[in-house]
């Protein structure tokens, strides 16, 4: 007899592995370097979310030259005026 809990856990693990493959490389950088990367291109797009359970953090995600860059900061980051910011409910990084 097949255990439904084991089957569901196996399916969830497979889905997570596939998500990691689909997302490509995600590079975690320090907040100061993230701001520097965003400043390297005109009209950058930055996705951000506020979250955290015990301590509130700001999470940021952008792409540059085919890679995704991600950071978390206790303080809000400030970008140049031509940076487009999109606030989302959450950011999930595998």
C-alpha positions in Angstrom: 0.0 0.0 0.0 1.3 3.5 -0.9 1.6 6.0 1.9 0.0 9.3 0.6 2.2 11.4 2.9 5.4 9.9 1.4 4.0 10.4 -2.1 3.1 14.0 -1.4 6.6 14.7 0.2 8.3 13.1 -2.8 6.2 15.3 -5.2 7.0 18.4 -3.2 10.7 17.7 -3.3 10.6 17.1 -7.0 8.7 20.4 -7.5 11.3 22.3 -5.4 14.1 20.8 -7.4 12.4 21.7 -10.7 11.9 25.3 -9.4 15.6 25.6 -8.7 16.5 24.5 -12.2 14.0 26.8 -13.8 15.1 29.9 -11.8 18.7 29.7 -12.9 21.5 31.2 -10.8 20.5 33.4 -7.9 23.4 35.3 -6.3 23.1 36.5 -2.8 25.0 39.7 -2.2 25.4 42.3 0.5 23.0 45.3 0.4 25.7 47.8 -0.6 26.9 45.7 -3.5 23.2 45.2 -4.6 22.8 48.9 -4.9 26.0 49.1 -6.9 24.8 46.4 -9.3 21.4 48.2 -9.8 23.2 51.4 -10.6 25.2 49.7 -13.4 22.3 49.8 -15.8 19.8 52.4 -16.8 16.2 51.9 -16.0 16.8 48.9 -13.7 13.9 46.9 -12.3 13.9 46.0 -8.6 11.3 43.7 -7.0 11.0 44.2 -3.2 9.0 42.8 -0.3 8.9 43.5 3.4 8.8 40.6 5.7 10.3 38.7 8.6 8.9 37.0 11.6 11.0 38.2 14.6 12.9 41.0 12.8 11.5 43.0 9.9 13.6 43.0 6.8 13.4 44.3 3.2 14.1 41.7 0.5 15.2 42.8 -3.0 15.6 41.0 -6.3 17.0 42.2 -9.6 18.6 40.8 -12.8 21.8 41.9 -14.4 23.5 40.3 -17.4 21.5 37.1 -17.1 22.0 36.5 -13.4 19.5 37.2 -10.6 20.8 39.1 -7.6 19.1 39.0 -4.2 19.7 40.7 -0.9 18.0 41.3 2.5 18.5 44.4 4.6 17.2 45.7 7.9 17.0 49.2 6.3 15.4 50.3 3.1 17.8 50.6 0.2 17.8 53.8 -1.9 18.2 53.7 -5.7 18.6 56.3 -8.4 15.5 58.0 -9.8 15.3 55.9 -13.0 15.1 52.6 -11.1 11.6 51.0 -11.2 10.5 49.5 -7.9 7.8 46.9 -7.8 6.5 46.0 -4.4 5.3 42.4 -4.0 3.8 40.4 -1.1 6.7 38.1 -0.9 9.9 36.9 -2.6 10.7 33.2 -2.6 14.3 32.2 -3.3 15.0 28.5 -3.5 
